[in-house]
Amino acid sequence: MYKETVTDVFFDLDHTLWDFEKNSALTFEKILAENFVQIALDDFLKVYVPLNMDFWKLFREGKITKEELRYQRLKTTFVRLGYSVSDELIYRLSDQYIEYLSTYNHLFPNTMEILNYLKPSYKLHIITNGFQEVQDKKLRNANIDSFFGQVVNSEMAGVKKPDPVIFQLALQRANTLPERSMMIGDSIEADILGAKAVGFHTLHFNAHKEPAHGYCDIIHDLEEIKTYL
């Protein structure tokens, strides 16, 4: 469908290629146990996961800082669970979470297959809102860093998706045009609407089982990219 027009394919990383929820759960399993936090992992994640998404939205909108994101998502989780913890423990858990998260490297099914399929015909890149020191480690430890020409993150751009500046920077660094580019990601707001506003073709990887929409085509398995490219 896009084989004659697209030369560059831009991927989001977390929730699109790198299985954030699985790797995050494994990280919390490790650090909660090591710090003797007496909360069942499932109970913790049931509160933390949606809270983390809410705080990331605030961070994406520039309403909180990186430091506030890292502190508040844990503090609020423990408050809602009625579990008393010191600020010292929250900061330690926050630091350990960042330290260990990138040591887990589970990818979504068919990630390697689709990257190997695309690599001979397209230039591949990453556009991510994640923190540079963590995202670079994720790519290396998951052995997918060699697939990508440009890795553009929000700290480098000074803004976060869906701000057009980060997409424009990615186009500039990749030396390509929006009409020759496709953005594939899980977030309708950050990836799809952000990229469409700049003129990208888009493909929504529906990792969160969201309802159908008319913004662009939707896929539920990365292997479905072969239908389009």
N, C-alpha and C positions, 0 to 999 in steps of 0.2 A: 504493500500500500504506500509506503514511504521510501521504498528502496531507490527510487530515481531522484529523490529530492534531498534526503537527509545524508549528511556526511559525518556529523558529530552527535554522539549520544551522551547526554549528561544524566547521571544517576544521583539521587539522594543516597545516603549511606545507611543511617539507622532506620529500621523498620522497612527497608526496601531491599538491601542486599545483606546487611549485617543484622542478625536476629537479636535486636536490642532486648526485648522482653526476656528471652531465654537466658542470654548472657548476664543480664542484670539480676535475674533471680538467682543464678548460680553465685554471683558475687555477694549478694545479701545472705545467702545460705552460709557462705564462708565467714563473712565479717560479723554477723550477728552471733554465730556460735563462738567465734574467737573472743568476742567481748562479753560473753555470758549474758546476752540479752534474752530474757525468758519470754519470748513471744514466738508462737508458731509461725513458720515462714509464710504459709498460706494466708494467715490472718494479717500479717504485716503487709504482704503484697496487695491484698484486697483493698487496703486503704491507700497504700503508697502509690500504686500504679496510676489511678486516675488523678491523684493529687499532683504527681510529677508532671502529667500532661498539662494540668491547669497552670502550674508554675512555669513550665516551659513556654506556654502561650504568653504569660505576662512578660517573661524574659524576651521572647521574640518581638513583643510590642514595645520593648524598651522601658517597661514599667518597674522592673526590678533588675538588680545587677547580678552578675555571675555568682558572687559571694552570697547574696541573698537567696538566690535559687538553691544553691547547695545546702544552705543552712535551713531555710524555711520548709523545704519539702520533707526533711527528716523531722524537724521540730513539730510541724503540724501533724505528721503521721503519729508520732508518739502521743501527742496531746489527744488526738481523736481516739486512740486506743486506750487512753487512760493509764499510760505507762510512764512513770516518772524517770526522767534521765537528766543528767547534768549537761550543761553546754559543752563541757570538756569532752564528754562521750560523743555528743553530736558532731563536734568538729573532728574527732578522731575517726568516727564512722565515715564522715564525709571525705576525709583524706584517703582512707583505706578503700573506699568505693572507687574513687578515681584511680588509685594505684592498681587495683586488681581487675577492674572492669575489662580493660583491653587485653588481659591475659586469657580470657575466654574468647573463642573464635567461631562460634556456631553461625553459620550462614543460612539464609532461607533456602529451601529446596530448589535445586536447579540453578543456583547462582553461578557455580563454576561452568556448568554446561552452557548457559546463555552468554557468559563473558567470552568463553572460547569460541562460541558461534559468531559473536559480533566482531571480535577483535580483528580478523583478517579484512573486514569490509568497512569498518567505521573507526573513527577516532573516539575513544572513550574517556570520559571525565567524571569528576565528582563535584557536586555543589552541596555543601553541608552547613547546617547551623551549629554543629557540634564544636567543642573546643579543640583547638589545633593539636595540643599535646596528646589528647586522647584519640582523636580521629586518625592521626598518622600511625599510632601504635596499633589501632584496630586493623587498618589496612595491611600493615606489615605482618602482624601475628596471624591474620587469616589468609596470608599468602595471596592476596589479590592486588597488592600495590602496583605490581608490574603491568597490570592491564590499563592503567590510567595515565593519560598524558598530563592533564591538569587536575589538581585537587584544590578547589577554592572553598575556603571556610569563612564564616561570618567575622571572625577576629581579623582576618586578612582584609576583608572588604570594609570593615567598619560598620556594617549593617547586617541585618539578618533577612533571610527569605521571609516574606514575599517582597521585600524592598527591591525595586528594579535594579538598583546599583550593583547588587551582588551578581545578578544574572548578566548584566552588561560587562562586569569585570571578567566573568567566566568566558564570555564570548571573545572579549579582547585578548585574553591570555591564550585561548584556543585558536585565535586567528580565524574565526569563522563568523557567519551571519545567522541571525535568529531563524530565518526561513530555511536554513540548511541544518537546523539543530532540533533535537527532540529531548525533552526533559521527562524522566520517568521517576516518580516518587509516590510516597504513601499519603502525603498531606495535601488535601484539596486546597486549603488556604495557602500554605507556604510554597508547595511545589507546583501545583497545577495552575492556580489563578495567578501566582507570581510570575511563572514562566510565560503563560499566555499573554499577559499584559505587555511583555517585551517582544512578543512575536514568535515564540517557540511553538513547535508542535509539541503536544503533551500526551502522556499515557499514564493513567492513574493505576498504580498497584494497590489494590484495595486490601491492605493488610489488616484493617480494623473492622471489616465486615460492615461498612457504611452502606446506606441505602443508595439505590441507583440515582444517577444525576445526568445532566446533559452537557457538562463542561467539556468532556472528551471521552474517548473510549476507555473502558475499564478492563483490567485483567486481574485474575485471582491467583495466577501462578506465573512465575517469571518465564516459563517456557512459552507462554502465549505471545511473548514479544516476537517470536519467529513469524507470527501471522502478519506483523506490521513491518518488520525490517529483514 
